[in-house]
Amino acid sequence: MLFFGVLSVLFLTVSAEYCYTDVESACGTNPKNGGLISNCNAKYGAIDTLQADLQAYANANIETSFEFLLMSTHFGNYEANRQGFKGLYRKLSDNSWEEAINLIKYIAQRGGKMDLNQLPRSKKPIKDSKVLELTELNSLAKALDSEKQLADEALRIHAQAQHHTKQDAAVAHYIEEHFMESLSERVRQLAGYSNDLKNMLEERDASLSIFLFDEYLKQTL
């Protein structure tokens, strides 16, 4: 008898976490908890634990998007007139913005909500914020560092989702599918651009090298 009593208590404790139980309580003859159905949501797995990291990562992408947009504006003005660099950074800005929006949609899809006040985990040096003082080569280096920071954070969230006690494979799969491949390609591309421009600057006139490289960027974007 004691066994069945303990089993009944455990069943009630577990069942209280379900939407069906909430609906029964709210719609019965004697509504409980003020008629609330708090468990009737889209949350499952470890989304409650991972939500803050996802919010911070979305904000990191938004921040990076605006940095690239400012860099694009800087190289696209009448003084610099580097249309290739302008197009490169505008494309990178659009990529980060689109990924941030898609991540926010995914958070909502999993029953969460976006918090724009959740600060990104990666802290950037104050000197890195002076994008209007960057040369062409320095701008490529800064862009590469920014993309690598996003890639490292994506790997951290992916690993956390996989090794969580609830093993939220859905979050891990989303990060892998929507961030891993694209970030890997952008990191490889920017690393190549940085090394190519550095080698060109060492072998010929600097102004001519930058002009030719900018023309190359315009042709490939």
Disulfide bonds with the S-S distance in Angstrom:
Cys19-Cys40 1.88
